[in-house]
Amino acid sequence: MAGVIAPAPANPTLAERARRFLATQVAAQTLRWRLWAPVAFGGGCAVYFALKSEPPAWLLIAGAMLASGLWIGARRLALTRAWTLGLMLLACLAGGIAVAKLRTDAVAAPIAPAMAAPTVVEGWVIDVDSPGAAGPRVVIAPVRIRGLSPEATPVRLRATVRGAAPEPGQAVRLFAILNPPPAPASPGAYDFGRNAYFQGLGGVAFSLGETRPAYLPPPPWKVRAAMAVNGLRYDLAKRIVARQGERTGGVAAAMTTGHEAWLDPAQVDVMRDSGLAHILSISGLHMAVVGGFAFFLVRLLVAAWPWLALRVSGKKVAAVAGLLAVGTYLVVSGHPPPAERAAITASIAFIAILLDRQAISMHALAVAAFAVLMLQPEAIVTPGFQMSFAATAALVALAEAWPARPREISTPWPILIVQRAGAWVGIAVMASLVAGAATGPFAMQHFNRTAMYGLLANLATAPLSDFLIMPALALGALLEPLGLGAPFLWLAGQGIGMMLAIGAWTAGLPGAVKTVASAPGFVLPVAFLGVLFCCLWRGRLRWLGLPFAAAVMLCPRAPTPDLWIGDGGTNAAFVERGQAVVMRPGVRQFAIDVWSRRRGVAPVDRATEGWACARFSCAPVEPGAGPMAMWWGRRAPSPEQIDVLCRSAPMVSLRASIAVLPPSCEGRLVLDGTDHARGGAVELWRDGPASANRWRAVWAAEVRGDRPWSRLGDPEVSDTGG
């Protein structure tokens, strides 16, 4: 006898309604559980980079193989979804840790030591880098470095040079100061040394004289190929600047080739304050516009040729053209890591079209994230990856939730134009709002600034960049080697001029920029997961992720340090009445700016009154009138000089190492060169009343840990003894 299904109760209880709601929400995720696989894989990569010491590779590989085996076994045994899903996420997590370790070992290369005296560097100029505060910079493949053996010579160096930057392909000789890549400016700040490690940059050099030609043996074929490509890129950048002038040409060259040598620093500040700085760096927006422009142009041309349109799939031909455009743009831009990630994402979208799949979907984005993290697991800790994928996921989620517009039938064209324009404005506003909200936590945490009118500036410039500037630059760059790019480059220059005017107006509005102190380090992963939950979960429960996504804004900040001392003890600042008083104004200014923004305090120059400052030292005139005294000379101070410093302040920072301290330093906190060399930058908080003179210190090296990118190279004398 067939069973009888009992009817549902007429008035279900609250618990029953909640159970049904949850069951409906879970059932809606049937095809979306797999989207969490790249999230778990990225989480594994992040776990690896959060470790304080380097784990053995065999242990991580064994863990990944074990977790993968358990997942495969659960699937073969047809266990419930709860088991298979949990084991899949565990396998992805373990795989992310193992892949990150393998990538770290694969890119290992010598790191330059901090040499006590200037040395001679001879090598080939690979590329021209973005200029720094001290002048132009180039990337060099060193052939010989005096004082280092060939085995200890870094593969690449970034050198700051005097005068005009040498062009790619030149053999140069520098008399320079050589150091390892810089450590974080403050504990927990962005690690430039880690970024340099994965880019193959083993050191930084600062030239003390003019760049001279060198006579070197022919370089390997990979170096020759890189110099040839970068030489073409640099020549194209010079042509663009010559056509447009430095004001707009510098922006056009940066958007096309990645070369920022002609960018005006004041112009960059305006773009940053207006929220338009992302346009200057080649990333997802540029790849999408160039690839999309090539796709729609080729598809239009195929459709306009009936004979061809009847014989080939215009959509697939256009997808191939889009792939070629993305690949070409990647080469022309110099393939920086953000451009590589954007190219992978765009390429997967075009490949989906070739495979008759939906190009823009969460599943395509998940595949792109997996591909990027497999090739560049270090991307998970970079602001570019976090902001790019958060914004893209938010936009795809918006596209999924956006209601389908019914097609109009026999609508008069004036009404149709108004409707289409209104729909475009609505979509543009919502897209900017959603993308801005998704990237906001990362901008606050990493850059500590919020462009209050960024939405307005991006809405005003989006039509210019998407439909005028980038297509015109693409055509101009393609035709310029033939001498036919002038009209398109002129058109792009007009659009860039309008964009700069909009940026300047927006940046000049009252309260255009708000500085936000960084939240504790654990908050950003919480915000990232909150953003992803809002995007990946289908149903009303997605809004549970909203408070987690806003964690960076909601989490209380830690107390501001009383003192900060930069890497090597070369500069310092103390907090007084909510301001960071800088001991040596203008020295290591970038590090000061990074630390002060992270802590939400405004830097001000030290007052001259009440301080006794000489060439290598600075201390309060009256004992106890200031919290610290400082000696920044490379040579050790005399006992009398140390005595004066210790009598003037409760805390003394010495750049040089000191073996014996005078009796006046008893009860004082004295940090010397040994401490700075071991710990890097440091933040200090008073621990108890001022009379007790107890301090709590957090060193950058403690936060950074003992990792391959934090270890300094050991100087090895070459066989020639040069």
Sequence and secondary structure as in RCSB ss.txt:
>XXXX:A:sequence
MAGVIAPAPANPTLAERARRFLATQVAAQTLRWRLWAPVAFGGGCAVYFALKSEPPAWLLIAGAMLASGLWIGAR
RLALTRAWTLGLMLLACLAGGIAVAKLRTDAVAAPIAPAMAAPTVVEGWVIDVDSPGAAGPRVVIAPVRIRGLSP
EATPVRLRATVRGAAPEPGQAVRLFAILNPPPAPASPGAYDFGRNAYFQGLGGVAFSLGETRPAYLPPPPWKVRA
AMAVNGLRYDLAKRIVARQGERTGGVAAAMTTGHEAWLDPAQVDVMRDSGLAHILSISGLHMAVVGGFAFFLVRL
LVAAWPWLALRVSGKKVAAVAGLLAVGTYLVVSGHPPPAERAAITASIAFIAILLDRQAISMHALAVAAFAVLML
QPEAIVTPGFQMSFAATAALVALAEAWPARPREISTPWPILIVQRAGAWVGIAVMASLVAGAATGPFAMQHFNRT
AMYGLLANLATAPLSDFLIMPALALGALLEPLGLGAPFLWLAGQGIGMMLAIGAWTAGLPGAVKTVASAPGFVLP
VAFLGVLFCCLWRGRLRWLGLPFAAAVMLCPRAPTPDLWIGDGGTNAAFVERGQAVVMRPGVRQFAIDVWSRRRG
VAPVDRATEGWACARFSCAPVEPGAGPMAMWWGRRAPSPEQIDVLCRSAPMVSLRASIAVLPPSCEGRLVLDGTD
HARGGAVELWRDGPASANRWRAVWAAEVRGDRPWSRLGDPEVSDTGG
>XXXX:A:secstr
         SS  HHHHHHHHHHHHHHTTTTTGGGHHHHHHHHHHHHHHH SB   HHHHHHHHHHHHHHHHHHH
HTT  HHHHHHHHHHHHHHHHHHHHHHHHHHT        SS EEEEEEEEEEEEEETTEEEEEEEEEEETTS G
GGS SEEEEE SSS   TT EEEEEEEEE S   SSTTS  HHHHHHHHTEEEEEEESS  EE       HHHHH
HHHHHHHHHHHHHHHHHHH HHHHHHHHHHHH   TT  HHHHHHHHHTT GGGTS SHHHHHHHHHHHHHHHHH
HHHT HHHHTTS HHHHHHHHHHHHHHHHHHHTT  HHHHHHHHHHHHHHHHHHTTS SSSHHHHHHHHHHHHHH
 GGGGGSHHHHHHHHHHHHHHHHHHHS      SS  HHHHHHHHHHHHHHHHHHHHHHHHHHHHHHHHHHH EE
ETTHHHHHHHHHHHIIIIIHHHHHHHHHHGGGT  HHHHHHHHHHHHHHHHHHHHHHTSTT EEE     TTHHH
HHHHHHHHHHH  SGGGGGGHHHHTHHHHS      SEEE GGGS EEEEETTEEEESSTTTTHHHHHHHHHHHT
 EEEE  STTEEE SSEEEESSTTSSSEEEE  SS   HHHHHHHHHH SEEEESS  S   GGGTTSEEE HHH
HHHH SEEEEE S GGGT EEEEEHHHHH B GGGS       TT  
